[in-house]
Amino acid sequence: MKRILLPLSILLLTVALPTTTLLAAERHGPPSFEHTHKYWTHFIAFVLLMYFLLRKPFNEFWVSRAAEIEHLATEGERKLAEANVKLAAAKDQLAALQSDIAKLKERGASEAENEYQAILSEGTARSDMIAAQADTTIKSEKLQQELELQNEFASQVISSARQKLSSSLSADEDKALRESVLKGLGSLQ
């Protein structure tokens, strides 16, 4: 394009500018139609020369520009199609993720319910076991207290019987009673 603009500028300066300058110089003002009709051939020759010089580069520029625009449009359509494919894949992946999340929530809720039931049953079993142990402990303590009371009562009975016997028996009777008890113990062995 630059190689055509330079000759075109030179042609304009050599043909059109001097002609206009000459016409203006003759009348000392702008040229009129009567004075310019003899220079029309120069102007028409200039326009035809410009047409023949610029026709091919101008046409090539617009053809290449149209091809470039066509290429950009098809490239844009191709990228749009790729983006639509990626968008569809992303939507499918999102739907799969949402489905997985729903399944995980459901599984988590069911596991939580199962864990709750297990903890509840374990707690119930432990409370029953603790109640049974407490009942057993209460019964054993009650039995132990009854035995202690019986032993205490028996020792009090023996103590009071000893006092009554020692007060009512003489020394000889006491001695004879002890010997008979010892003989009875000796025969047990």
SEVO-70024 format. One record per residue (C-alpha): residue in three letters; x, y negated, z. Coordinates in nm, 3 decimals, decimal comma. Each point is the difference from the previous one (the first is absolute). Layout:
REM SEVO-70024
+------+---------+---------+---------+
| rest |    east |   north |      up |
+------+---------+---------+---------+
|  ALA |       X |       Y |       Z |
...
+------+---------+---------+---------+
REM end
This chain:
REM SEVO-70024
+------+---------+---------+---------+
| rest |    east |   north |      up |
+------+---------+---------+---------+
|  MET |   0,000 |   0,000 |   0,000 |
|  LYS |   0,288 |  -0,237 |   0,080 |
|  ARG |   0,163 |   0,059 |  -0,338 |
|  ILE |  -0,320 |  -0,121 |  -0,171 |
|  LEU |  -0,060 |  -0,302 |   0,222 |
|  LEU |   0,335 |  -0,156 |  -0,084 |
|  PRO |  -0,054 |  -0,006 |  -0,383 |
|  LEU |  -0,358 |  -0,109 |   0,057 |
|  SER |   0,111 |  -0,294 |   0,214 |
|  ILE |   0,261 |  -0,101 |  -0,258 |
|  LEU |  -0,259 |   0,019 |  -0,279 |
|  LEU |  -0,243 |  -0,212 |   0,202 |
|  LEU |   0,266 |  -0,261 |   0,065 |
|  THR |   0,115 |  -0,012 |  -0,362 |
|  VAL |  -0,337 |   0,000 |  -0,178 |
|  ALA |  -0,284 |  -0,123 |   0,218 |
|  LEU |   0,167 |  -0,256 |   0,222 |
|  PRO |   0,171 |  -0,199 |  -0,275 |
|  THR |  -0,318 |  -0,002 |  -0,206 |
|  THR |  -0,201 |  -0,142 |   0,286 |
|  THR |   0,274 |  -0,250 |   0,075 |
|  LEU |   0,009 |  -0,117 |  -0,359 |
|  LEU |  -0,375 |  -0,041 |  -0,014 |
|  ALA |  -0,006 |  -0,199 |   0,320 |
|  ALA |   0,285 |  -0,220 |  -0,119 |
|  GLU |  -0,176 |  -0,104 |  -0,323 |
|  ARG |  -0,300 |  -0,153 |   0,172 |
|  HIS |   0,135 |  -0,061 |   0,347 |
|  GLY |  -0,280 |   0,203 |   0,159 |
|  PRO |  -0,156 |   0,342 |  -0,009 |
|  PRO |  -0,032 |   0,157 |  -0,346 |
|  SER |  -0,337 |  -0,003 |  -0,174 |
|  PHE |  -0,158 |   0,267 |  -0,217 |
|  GLU |   0,089 |  -0,189 |  -0,324 |
|  HIS |   0,367 |  -0,006 |   0,086 |
|  THR |   0,025 |   0,363 |   0,115 |
|  HIS |  -0,154 |   0,189 |  -0,296 |
|  LYS |   0,332 |   0,011 |  -0,186 |
|  TYR |   0,163 |   0,170 |   0,303 |
|  TRP |  -0,260 |   0,270 |   0,031 |
|  THR |   0,202 |   0,236 |  -0,214 |
|  HIS |   0,281 |  -0,026 |   0,255 |
|  PHE |  -0,241 |   0,069 |   0,283 |
|  ILE |  -0,162 |   0,296 |  -0,180 |
|  ALA |   0,343 |   0,136 |  -0,090 |
|  PHE |   0,099 |  -0,037 |   0,370 |
|  VAL |  -0,313 |   0,182 |   0,121 |
|  LEU |   0,049 |   0,282 |  -0,255 |
|  LEU |   0,366 |   0,033 |   0,093 |
|  MET |  -0,096 |   0,016 |   0,371 |
|  TYR |  -0,261 |   0,263 |  -0,079 |
|  PHE |   0,247 |   0,220 |  -0,188 |
|  LEU |   0,271 |  -0,046 |   0,262 |
|  LEU |  -0,217 |   0,053 |   0,308 |
|  ARG |  -0,253 |   0,252 |  -0,130 |
|  LYS |   0,213 |   0,313 |   0,058 |
|  PRO |   0,145 |  -0,097 |   0,345 |
|  PHE |  -0,340 |  -0,125 |   0,118 |
|  ASN |  -0,167 |   0,324 |  -0,115 |
|  GLU |   0,277 |   0,215 |   0,153 |
|  PHE |  -0,029 |  -0,188 |   0,330 |
|  TRP |  -0,376 |   0,052 |   0,025 |
|  VAL |   0,020 |   0,363 |  -0,116 |
|  SER |   0,269 |   0,073 |   0,261 |
|  ARG |  -0,196 |  -0,191 |   0,262 |
|  ALA |  -0,315 |   0,199 |  -0,085 |
|  ALA |   0,200 |   0,325 |   0,021 |
|  GLU |   0,144 |  -0,108 |   0,335 |
|  ILE |  -0,346 |  -0,086 |   0,130 |
|  GLU |  -0,132 |   0,334 |  -0,131 |
|  HIS |   0,289 |   0,180 |   0,171 |
|  LEU |  -0,066 |  -0,184 |   0,328 |
|  ALA |  -0,372 |   0,078 |  -0,024 |
|  THR |   0,059 |   0,373 |  -0,062 |
|  GLU |   0,262 |   0,006 |   0,277 |
|  GLY |  -0,250 |  -0,167 |   0,231 |
|  GLU |  -0,269 |   0,251 |  -0,095 |
|  ARG |   0,246 |   0,286 |   0,060 |
|  LYS |   0,095 |  -0,138 |   0,341 |
|  LEU |  -0,368 |  -0,053 |   0,081 |
|  ALA |  -0,073 |   0,364 |  -0,089 |
|  GLU |   0,292 |   0,114 |   0,220 |
|  ALA |  -0,123 |  -0,222 |   0,282 |
|  ASN |  -0,353 |   0,143 |  -0,036 |
|  VAL |   0,143 |   0,355 |   0,017 |
|  LYS |   0,199 |  -0,093 |   0,311 |
|  LEU |  -0,308 |  -0,169 |   0,149 |
|  ALA |  -0,210 |   0,311 |  -0,062 |
|  ALA |   0,272 |   0,216 |   0,159 |
|  ALA |   0,019 |  -0,237 |   0,297 |
|  LYS |  -0,380 |   0,011 |   0,038 |
|  ASP |   0,008 |   0,380 |  -0,010 |
|  GLN |   0,279 |   0,002 |   0,255 |
|  LEU |  -0,194 |  -0,243 |   0,220 |
|  ALA |  -0,310 |   0,218 |  -0,021 |
|  ALA |   0,210 |   0,306 |   0,091 |
|  LEU |   0,153 |  -0,189 |   0,292 |
|  GLN |  -0,341 |  -0,110 |   0,122 |
|  SER |  -0,120 |   0,359 |  -0,024 |
|  ASP |   0,309 |   0,117 |   0,192 |
|  ILE |  -0,055 |  -0,268 |   0,263 |
|  ALA |  -0,363 |   0,108 |   0,041 |
|  LYS |   0,112 |   0,364 |   0,036 |
|  LEU |   0,266 |  -0,098 |   0,254 |
|  LYS |  -0,254 |  -0,202 |   0,198 |
|  GLU |  -0,242 |   0,294 |  -0,004 |
|  ARG |   0,273 |   0,245 |   0,100 |
|  GLY |   0,122 |  -0,237 |   0,273 |
|  ALA |  -0,353 |  -0,036 |   0,136 |
|  SER |  -0,051 |   0,378 |  -0,001 |
|  GLU |   0,340 |   0,058 |   0,165 |
|  ALA |  -0,081 |  -0,267 |   0,258 |
|  GLU |  -0,335 |   0,168 |   0,070 |
|  ASN |   0,170 |   0,340 |   0,031 |
|  GLU |   0,265 |  -0,147 |   0,230 |
|  TYR |  -0,274 |  -0,166 |   0,205 |
|  GLN |  -0,184 |   0,330 |   0,033 |
|  ALA |   0,323 |   0,182 |   0,092 |
|  ILE |   0,088 |  -0,259 |   0,265 |
|  LEU |  -0,356 |   0,007 |   0,132 |
|  SER |  -0,004 |   0,381 |   0,025 |
|  GLU |   0,348 |   0,000 |   0,158 |
|  GLY |  -0,113 |  -0,264 |   0,250 |
|  THR |  -0,315 |   0,199 |   0,078 |
|  ALA |   0,206 |   0,317 |   0,050 |
|  ARG |   0,245 |  -0,183 |   0,226 |
|  SER |  -0,279 |  -0,155 |   0,205 |
|  ASP |  -0,163 |   0,343 |   0,037 |
|  MET |   0,337 |   0,149 |   0,102 |
|  ILE |   0,061 |  -0,282 |   0,252 |
|  ALA |  -0,351 |   0,046 |   0,140 |
|  ALA |   0,060 |   0,377 |   0,033 |
|  GLN |   0,338 |  -0,060 |   0,168 |
|  ALA |  -0,160 |  -0,253 |   0,235 |
|  ASP |  -0,277 |   0,248 |   0,081 |
|  THR |   0,257 |   0,274 |   0,066 |
|  THR |   0,207 |  -0,237 |   0,214 |
|  ILE |  -0,308 |  -0,104 |   0,196 |
|  LYS |  -0,097 |   0,363 |   0,060 |
|  SER |   0,354 |   0,096 |   0,109 |
|  GLU |   0,025 |  -0,300 |   0,232 |
|  LYS |  -0,340 |   0,082 |   0,144 |
|  LEU |   0,108 |   0,362 |   0,056 |
|  GLN |   0,329 |  -0,115 |   0,154 |
|  GLN |  -0,184 |  -0,238 |   0,235 |
|  GLU |  -0,240 |   0,279 |   0,096 |
|  LEU |   0,298 |   0,227 |   0,078 |
|  GLU |   0,169 |  -0,272 |   0,203 |
|  LEU |  -0,323 |  -0,057 |   0,192 |
|  GLN |  -0,037 |   0,374 |   0,059 |
|  ASN |   0,363 |   0,027 |   0,120 |
|  GLU |  -0,042 |  -0,302 |   0,224 |
|  PHE |  -0,327 |   0,137 |   0,136 |
|  ALA |   0,159 |   0,342 |   0,056 |
|  SER |   0,299 |  -0,153 |   0,176 |
|  GLN |  -0,234 |  -0,206 |   0,221 |
|  VAL |  -0,207 |   0,311 |   0,076 |
|  ILE |   0,315 |   0,194 |   0,083 |
|  SER |   0,133 |  -0,285 |   0,211 |
|  SER |  -0,324 |  -0,031 |   0,193 |
|  ALA |  -0,023 |   0,380 |   0,037 |
|  ARG |   0,358 |   0,009 |   0,130 |
|  GLN |  -0,082 |  -0,268 |   0,253 |
|  LYS |  -0,308 |   0,188 |   0,113 |
|  LEU |   0,190 |   0,329 |   0,016 |
|  SER |   0,297 |  -0,146 |   0,178 |
|  SER |  -0,226 |  -0,164 |   0,255 |
|  SER |  -0,213 |   0,310 |   0,053 |
|  LEU |   0,271 |   0,270 |  -0,011 |
|  SER |   0,254 |   0,074 |   0,260 |
|  ALA |   0,368 |   0,050 |  -0,073 |
|  ASP |  -0,027 |   0,380 |   0,005 |
|  GLU |  -0,300 |   0,002 |  -0,232 |
|  ASP |   0,183 |  -0,238 |  -0,235 |
|  LYS |   0,304 |   0,225 |  -0,007 |
|  ALA |  -0,212 |   0,309 |  -0,073 |
|  LEU |  -0,183 |  -0,180 |  -0,280 |
|  ARG |   0,326 |  -0,105 |  -0,164 |
|  GLU |   0,145 |   0,349 |   0,015 |
|  SER |  -0,311 |   0,146 |  -0,160 |
|  VAL |   0,019 |  -0,257 |  -0,283 |
|  LEU |   0,369 |   0,080 |  -0,055 |
|  LYS |  -0,074 |   0,373 |  -0,010 |
|  GLY |  -0,275 |  -0,063 |  -0,251 |
|  LEU |   0,245 |  -0,197 |  -0,214 |
|  GLY |   0,263 |   0,271 |   0,034 |
|  SER |  -0,241 |   0,264 |  -0,125 |
|  LEU |  -0,076 |  -0,211 |  -0,311 |
|  GLN |   0,353 |   0,028 |  -0,125 |
+------+---------+---------+---------+
REM end
